[in-house]
Amino acid sequence: MAEPLNIALAGLGTVGTGVIRLIETNAELIARRAGRPIRISTVSARDRSKDRGVNLSQYAWEDDLTQMAARDDVEVVVELVGGSDGPALTLARNSIAHGKALVTANKAMIAHHGLELAEAAERAGSALKFEAAVAGGIPVIKGLSEGAAANAFERVYGILNGTCNYILSTMEDSGADFADVLADAQRLGYAEADPTFDIEGIDAAHKLAILAAIAFGARLDFDAVEVTGISRIIASDIAQARALGYVIRLIGMAEIETAAGESSLFQRVQPHLVPTGHPLAHVDGPTNAIVAEGNFMGRLLFQGAGAGDGPTASAVVADIIDIARGEKGAAFSMPVGELETVPQAETGHRLGRAYIRFTVPDRPGVLAEITAAMRDAGVSIESLIQRGRAEEGGDVILAMVTHEGPESAVNDALRQLDGSQSLSAAPLVMYIIGE
């Protein structure tokens, strides 16, 4: 068998220690599949004395990440430090500059700096791999860039954040409100102490931007992703969706739009109403699922654990095995120079049905003002429901579902109502996914 492939592992958190356990547990199997043993030669983390539940004594310890990237006994650097900039980005740049292959699970860094790193890797003749950056253990990047590479993709969308999916599906099952379920998710370890990146959709947006670049051969453009999180969803929204035959899921969606011979890229992360017959409606708990629609393959569904030490470590080690086999490949399925600059799509013309929730004072004239604004903007109302009745002087919930129409009409109606004394809070809009 060939000489071992020596790797350096930076970051010994949940995923880092998972990588160590996986390589140690499955060492013989991994060597047979890779064609050579995979050997951890060097590790690094902020706290050398912390007990991580794995034996680190057999590995060299490197306090200086700059030195780690330059070590002669390292062929692959595995970056699990995290963060879009700072030490993680410095390590990534230095590793590639020293001719090392780079494996990372860092979706934020790839979303913001992936093109720069991919270009540097191409110049250096090194590999840049980040399967673990999107959907944990689900091999969606490999699936799109290799297994379905012959297809022109029409749309890629799905559930890209397990924390949000756990919160929403638990709200469905329990009837509890958002804040209570979030607290439970934090207690169980599904949500961070500061959950902003998850619940406000930023984590999902990082992943969507990466998937869009791979699927459509487009240059990464994270800033073009429209992002709305789930923090404003309440139990009444969940109940109303169920009554209408839907569930609520945070969906990241990307597709190429073509008009008058010009292409544009639509990228959005937003809560949607999903029909109960749709595959994504049955994805519960901290699970990820991605749907890819190609012109010859039809619809593919990738589903599985989107986070956790085992699934994410599995994706990291799969990338290392590819490198051991000599499989480099272009980071975004084609050389960076072949990726197209695709302008951001305008969204006003997009047709769809919308769920709109209003929080309003319980007094005469409110409903008339809202329906008049909808009429004047050309929004056709399919159904309208008032849930419950507040005590005298309190607020009530009005929920409506529109007929199919352009998003611009809904936006116009809400602009007419902006600042109205008939609204106690900003309306919540969620679009409805078709079957």
C-alpha positions as CSV (number, residue, x, y, z in Angstrom):
1,M,0.0,0.0,0.0
2,A,1.2,3.6,-0.7
3,E,2.7,5.9,1.9
4,P,0.2,7.4,4.4
5,L,-1.4,10.8,3.6
6,N,-0.5,13.1,6.5
7,I,-3.1,15.6,7.6
8,A,-3.1,18.5,10.0
9,L,-6.3,19.2,11.9
10,A,-7.1,22.7,13.1
11,G,-10.0,23.0,15.5
12,L,-10.9,20.3,18.0
13,G,-14.5,21.1,18.7
14,T,-17.4,18.7,18.0
15,V,-16.5,18.1,14.4
16,G,-12.8,18.0,14.9
17,T,-12.9,15.3,17.6
18,G,-15.5,13.5,15.4
19,V,-12.9,13.4,12.6
20,I,-10.3,11.9,15.0
21,R,-12.7,9.2,16.2
22,L,-13.8,8.4,12.7
23,I,-10.3,8.0,11.4
24,E,-9.2,6.0,14.4
25,T,-12.3,3.7,14.3
26,N,-12.4,3.0,10.6
27,A,-8.7,3.3,9.9
28,E,-8.4,0.0,8.0
29,L,-11.5,0.5,5.9
30,I,-10.6,4.1,5.1
31,A,-7.1,3.0,4.0
32,R,-8.5,0.4,1.6
33,R,-11.0,2.8,0.1
34,A,-8.4,5.6,-0.2
35,G,-5.6,3.4,-1.5
36,R,-3.4,4.6,1.3
37,P,-3.6,5.1,5.1
38,I,-4.9,8.5,6.4
39,R,-2.7,9.7,9.3
40,I,-3.2,12.7,11.5
41,S,0.2,14.1,12.1
42,T,-0.6,17.5,13.8
43,V,-3.5,19.1,15.6
44,S,-4.2,22.5,17.0
45,A,-6.8,24.3,19.1
46,R,-7.1,27.3,21.4
47,D,-6.9,25.3,24.6
48,R,-4.3,22.6,24.8
49,S,-5.3,21.4,28.3
50,K,-9.0,20.8,27.6
51,D,-10.3,17.2,27.9
52,R,-12.0,16.5,24.6
53,G,-12.6,12.8,25.1
54,V,-10.0,11.7,22.6
55,N,-6.3,10.8,23.1
56,L,-4.2,13.6,21.5
57,S,-0.9,12.4,22.9
58,Q,0.0,10.6,19.7
59,Y,-0.2,13.7,17.6
60,A,2.1,16.7,17.4
61,W,0.6,19.9,18.8
62,E,1.0,23.1,16.9
63,D,0.1,26.4,18.6
64,D,0.9,28.5,15.6
65,L,-1.5,28.0,12.7
66,T,1.0,29.7,10.4
67,Q,3.6,27.1,11.2
68,M,1.0,24.3,10.8
69,A,0.4,25.4,7.2
70,A,4.2,25.3,6.5
71,R,5.0,21.9,8.1
72,D,6.8,19.5,5.8
73,D,5.1,16.5,7.4
74,V,1.6,17.8,6.3
75,E,0.0,17.3,2.9
76,V,-3.6,18.2,3.8
77,V,-4.8,20.9,6.2
78,V,-8.3,20.4,7.6
79,E,-9.7,23.7,8.8
80,L,-12.5,23.4,11.4
81,V,-11.8,26.6,13.3
82,G,-14.9,28.4,11.9
83,G,-15.7,32.0,11.1
84,S,-15.7,33.7,7.7
85,D,-12.5,35.7,8.4
86,G,-9.8,35.8,11.1
87,P,-7.6,32.7,11.9
88,A,-9.7,30.4,9.6
89,L,-9.2,32.5,6.5
90,T,-5.5,33.1,7.3
91,L,-4.9,29.4,7.7
92,A,-6.8,28.6,4.5
93,R,-4.7,31.1,2.5
94,N,-1.4,30.0,4.0
95,S,-2.2,26.4,3.5
96,I,-2.9,26.8,-0.2
97,A,0.1,29.1,-0.6
98,H,2.4,26.3,0.8
99,G,0.9,23.8,-1.7
100,K,-1.3,22.0,0.8
101,A,-4.7,20.6,0.0
102,L,-7.4,22.3,2.0
103,V,-10.5,20.6,3.5
104,T,-13.0,22.7,5.4
105,A,-16.5,22.6,6.9
106,N,-16.6,26.4,7.0
107,K,-19.6,27.5,5.0
108,A,-19.3,31.2,6.0
109,M,-15.7,31.3,4.8
110,I,-16.5,29.6,1.5
111,A,-19.6,31.8,0.9
112,H,-17.6,35.0,1.4
113,H,-14.1,33.9,0.1
114,G,-14.6,30.7,-1.8
115,L,-13.8,32.1,-5.3
116,E,-10.5,33.6,-4.0
117,L,-9.5,30.3,-2.4
118,A,-10.5,28.3,-5.4
119,E,-8.5,30.5,-7.7
120,A,-5.5,30.2,-5.4
121,A,-5.9,26.4,-5.3
122,E,-6.0,26.2,-9.1
123,R,-2.8,28.3,-9.4
124,A,-1.1,26.1,-6.8
125,G,-2.4,22.8,-8.3
126,S,-3.9,22.0,-4.9
127,A,-7.3,20.7,-3.9
128,L,-10.0,22.7,-2.2
129,K,-12.9,20.7,-0.8
130,F,-15.8,21.6,1.4
131,E,-18.5,18.9,1.2
132,A,-19.1,19.3,5.0
133,A,-19.9,23.0,4.6
134,V,-23.3,22.3,3.2
135,A,-25.8,19.9,4.8
136,G,-23.4,18.0,7.1
137,G,-23.2,14.4,6.1
138,I,-25.4,14.6,3.0
139,P,-23.2,14.4,-0.1
140,V,-25.1,17.0,-2.0
141,I,-22.0,18.9,-3.3
142,K,-20.6,15.6,-4.8
143,G,-24.1,14.7,-6.0
144,L,-24.5,17.9,-7.9
145,S,-20.9,18.3,-9.2
146,E,-20.3,14.7,-10.1
147,G,-23.4,12.4,-10.1
148,A,-25.6,14.9,-11.8
149,A,-22.9,16.8,-13.6
150,A,-24.4,16.2,-17.1
151,N,-27.7,18.1,-16.2
152,A,-28.6,21.7,-16.6
153,F,-30.2,22.5,-13.3
154,E,-33.5,24.3,-13.3
155,R,-33.9,24.8,-9.5
156,V,-32.2,23.9,-6.3
157,Y,-34.1,24.4,-3.0
158,G,-34.6,22.9,0.4
159,I,-34.2,22.8,4.1
160,L,-30.7,23.9,4.9
161,N,-30.7,24.6,8.6
162,G,-31.4,21.9,11.1
163,T,-31.9,24.3,14.0
164,C,-34.8,26.1,12.3
165,N,-36.3,22.8,11.1
166,Y,-36.2,21.5,14.7
167,I,-37.9,24.6,16.0
168,L,-40.6,24.7,13.3
169,S,-41.5,21.0,13.5
170,T,-41.5,21.1,17.3
171,M,-43.9,24.0,17.2
172,E,-46.1,21.9,15.0
173,D,-46.1,18.9,17.3
174,S,-46.4,20.8,20.6
175,G,-48.4,24.0,19.8
176,A,-45.7,26.0,21.7
177,D,-44.6,29.4,20.6
178,F,-41.2,30.2,19.1
179,A,-39.4,31.5,22.2
180,D,-40.2,28.4,24.3
181,V,-39.1,26.0,21.6
182,L,-35.9,28.0,20.9
183,A,-35.0,27.7,24.6
184,D,-35.6,24.0,24.5
185,A,-33.4,23.7,21.4
186,Q,-30.6,25.5,23.2
187,R,-30.9,23.2,26.2
188,L,-30.7,20.2,23.9
189,G,-27.7,21.6,22.0
190,Y,-29.6,22.0,18.6
191,A,-29.2,25.8,18.9
192,E,-26.3,28.0,19.9
193,A,-26.3,30.3,22.9
194,D,-26.4,33.1,20.3
195,P,-28.7,31.5,17.7
196,T,-28.8,34.6,15.4
197,F,-27.0,33.0,12.4
198,D,-29.5,30.1,12.5
199,I,-32.8,31.6,13.2
200,E,-32.3,34.7,11.0
201,G,-31.5,32.5,8.0
202,I,-27.8,33.6,7.6
203,D,-26.5,30.0,7.9
204,A,-28.9,28.8,5.3
205,A,-28.0,31.7,3.0
206,H,-24.3,30.7,3.2
207,K,-25.2,27.2,2.1
208,L,-27.6,28.3,-0.6
209,A,-25.0,30.6,-2.2
210,I,-22.6,27.7,-2.4
211,L,-25.1,25.4,-3.9
212,A,-26.2,28.0,-6.5
213,A,-22.7,28.5,-7.6
214,I,-22.2,24.7,-8.1
215,A,-25.6,24.0,-9.7
216,F,-25.7,26.9,-12.1
217,G,-22.0,27.6,-12.8
218,A,-22.4,31.1,-11.4
219,R,-19.9,33.1,-9.5
220,L,-20.6,33.2,-5.8
221,D,-22.7,36.1,-4.7
222,F,-23.7,35.8,-1.1
223,D,-24.8,39.5,-0.9
224,A,-27.5,38.8,-3.6
225,V,-29.3,36.2,-1.3
226,E,-32.5,37.7,0.1
227,V,-32.8,36.5,3.7
228,T,-35.7,36.3,6.1
229,G,-35.5,34.1,9.3
230,I,-38.1,32.4,11.4
231,S,-38.1,34.5,14.6
232,R,-41.5,36.2,13.8
233,I,-43.4,33.0,13.3
234,I,-45.9,32.3,16.0
235,A,-48.1,29.4,17.0
236,S,-51.1,30.8,15.2
237,D,-49.2,30.7,11.9
238,I,-48.4,27.1,12.4
239,A,-52.0,26.3,13.3
240,Q,-53.4,28.2,10.3
241,A,-50.9,26.5,7.9
242,R,-52.0,23.1,9.2
243,A,-55.7,24.0,8.7
244,L,-55.0,25.0,5.1
245,G,-53.0,21.7,4.4
246,Y,-49.5,23.1,4.8
247,V,-46.5,23.0,7.1
248,I,-44.1,25.9,7.6
249,R,-40.4,25.3,6.7
250,L,-37.5,27.7,6.2
251,I,-36.6,27.1,2.5
252,G,-33.5,28.2,0.6
253,M,-34.3,28.5,-3.1
254,A,-32.2,29.3,-6.1
255,E,-33.0,29.2,-9.8
256,I,-32.0,30.7,-13.0
257,E,-34.5,33.0,-14.7
258,T,-34.3,33.8,-18.4
259,A,-36.2,36.7,-20.0
260,A,-35.5,38.3,-23.4
261,G,-32.4,36.2,-23.8
262,E,-30.9,37.4,-20.5
263,S,-30.3,35.2,-17.5
264,S,-30.5,36.3,-13.8
265,L,-30.1,34.3,-10.6
266,F,-32.8,34.2,-8.0
267,Q,-31.6,33.3,-4.4
268,R,-33.8,33.6,-1.4
269,V,-34.0,32.1,2.1
270,Q,-37.5,32.6,3.7
271,P,-40.1,30.7,5.6
272,H,-42.6,29.0,3.2
273,L,-45.8,27.1,3.4
274,V,-45.2,23.6,2.0
275,P,-48.0,21.4,1.0
276,T,-48.3,18.2,3.1
277,G,-47.9,16.1,0.0
278,H,-44.5,17.6,-0.8
279,P,-41.3,15.7,0.1
280,L,-40.0,18.6,2.2
281,A,-43.2,18.6,4.4
282,H,-42.1,15.3,6.0
283,V,-38.7,16.5,7.0
284,D,-38.8,16.8,10.8
285,G,-36.3,17.7,13.5
286,P,-32.7,18.8,13.0
287,T,-32.7,17.3,9.5
288,N,-31.6,18.8,6.1
289,A,-33.1,18.0,2.7
290,I,-32.3,19.5,-0.7
291,V,-34.3,19.1,-3.9
292,A,-32.4,19.5,-7.2
293,E,-34.3,19.6,-10.5
294,G,-32.4,18.8,-13.6
295,N,-33.5,18.9,-17.3
296,F,-32.8,15.1,-17.8
297,M,-32.7,13.6,-14.3
298,G,-35.9,15.2,-13.0
299,R,-36.2,15.7,-9.3
300,L,-33.6,14.4,-6.9
301,L,-34.0,14.5,-3.1
302,F,-31.0,14.6,-0.8
303,Q,-31.9,14.1,2.8
304,G,-30.1,13.3,6.1
305,A,-28.4,14.7,9.2
306,G,-27.4,18.3,8.5
307,A,-25.1,18.7,11.5
308,G,-23.5,16.8,14.3
309,D,-20.0,15.3,14.9
310,G,-20.6,12.0,13.1
311,P,-22.3,13.2,9.9
312,T,-20.1,16.3,9.4
313,A,-16.9,14.3,10.2
314,S,-18.0,11.8,7.6
315,A,-18.2,14.5,5.0
316,V,-14.8,15.8,6.0
317,V,-13.1,12.4,5.8
318,A,-14.8,11.7,2.5
319,D,-13.0,14.8,1.1
320,I,-9.7,13.6,2.5
321,I,-10.2,10.2,0.9
322,D,-10.8,11.9,-2.5
323,I,-7.5,13.7,-2.1
324,A,-5.7,10.5,-1.1
325,R,-7.0,9.0,-4.4
326,G,-5.6,12.0,-6.3
327,E,-9.1,13.3,-7.1
328,K,-8.7,17.1,-7.1
329,G,-11.4,18.5,-9.4
330,A,-12.6,22.1,-9.6
331,A,-13.9,23.4,-6.2
332,F,-17.2,24.7,-7.8
333,S,-17.5,21.9,-10.4
334,M,-15.7,24.0,-13.1
335,P,-12.7,26.3,-13.1
336,V,-13.3,29.7,-11.5
337,G,-12.6,31.3,-14.9
338,E,-15.6,29.4,-16.4
339,L,-18.1,30.5,-13.7
340,E,-20.4,33.2,-15.1
341,T,-21.3,36.5,-13.5
342,V,-25.1,36.2,-13.3
343,P,-27.0,39.4,-12.3
344,Q,-29.4,39.3,-9.3
345,A,-32.9,38.5,-10.4
346,E,-35.7,41.0,-9.8
347,T,-38.5,39.4,-7.8
348,G,-41.5,41.6,-8.4
349,H,-42.6,39.6,-11.5
350,R,-42.5,36.2,-9.7
351,L,-45.9,34.6,-9.6
352,G,-47.1,32.8,-6.5
353,R,-49.7,32.5,-3.7
354,A,-48.9,34.2,-0.4
355,Y,-49.9,33.7,3.2
356,I,-50.0,37.1,4.9
357,R,-50.5,37.5,8.6
358,F,-51.6,40.8,10.2
359,T,-51.6,41.7,13.8
360,V,-54.4,44.3,14.2
361,P,-56.4,46.1,16.9
362,D,-59.9,44.6,17.4
363,R,-62.0,47.6,16.2
364,P,-64.2,48.4,13.3
365,G,-62.7,49.5,9.9
366,V,-59.5,47.6,10.2
367,L,-60.5,44.7,7.8
368,A,-62.0,47.2,5.4
369,E,-58.7,49.2,5.2
370,I,-56.6,46.0,4.6
371,T,-58.9,44.6,1.9
372,A,-59.1,47.9,0.2
373,A,-55.3,48.1,0.0
374,M,-55.2,44.6,-1.4
375,R,-57.9,45.5,-4.0
376,D,-56.1,48.7,-5.1
377,A,-52.8,46.8,-5.5
378,G,-54.5,44.1,-7.6
379,V,-54.2,41.3,-5.0
380,S,-56.9,38.7,-5.1
381,I,-57.8,37.2,-1.8
382,E,-58.6,33.5,-1.7
383,S,-59.4,33.1,2.0
384,L,-59.3,35.3,5.1
385,I,-59.5,34.1,8.6
386,Q,-59.6,35.9,12.0
387,R,-58.2,33.6,14.7
388,G,-59.7,34.2,18.1
389,R,-60.9,37.4,19.6
390,A,-58.8,39.6,21.9
391,E,-60.1,41.2,25.1
392,E,-61.5,44.7,24.6
393,G,-58.8,46.9,23.3
394,G,-56.4,44.1,22.5
395,D,-55.0,42.7,19.2
396,V,-56.2,39.9,17.0
397,I,-54.6,37.9,14.2
398,L,-55.9,38.2,10.6
399,A,-54.5,35.7,8.2
400,M,-55.2,35.7,4.5
401,V,-54.1,33.5,1.5
402,T,-53.9,35.2,-1.9
403,H,-54.6,33.8,-5.3
404,E,-51.6,33.5,-7.6
405,G,-50.3,36.8,-8.6
406,P,-47.0,38.8,-8.9
407,E,-45.0,39.5,-5.7
408,S,-45.0,43.2,-6.7
409,A,-48.7,43.4,-6.1
410,V,-48.4,42.1,-2.5
411,N,-45.5,44.5,-1.9
412,D,-47.6,47.4,-3.2
413,A,-50.4,46.6,-0.9
414,L,-48.2,46.4,2.1
415,R,-46.6,49.7,1.2
416,Q,-50.0,51.3,1.2
417,L,-50.6,50.0,4.7
418,D,-47.2,51.0,6.0
419,G,-47.6,53.3,9.0
420,S,-51.3,52.6,9.2
421,Q,-52.9,52.8,12.7
422,S,-54.8,49.6,11.7
423,L,-51.6,47.5,12.1
424,S,-50.1,46.7,15.5
425,A,-47.0,45.1,13.9
426,A,-45.4,44.7,10.5
427,P,-47.2,42.0,8.4
428,L,-45.6,38.6,7.9
429,V,-45.5,37.3,4.3
430,M,-44.7,33.6,3.5
431,Y,-45.0,32.3,-0.1
432,I,-46.5,28.9,-0.8
433,I,-44.5,26.2,-2.6
434,G,-46.3,24.2,-5.3
435,E,-46.5,20.5,-5.3
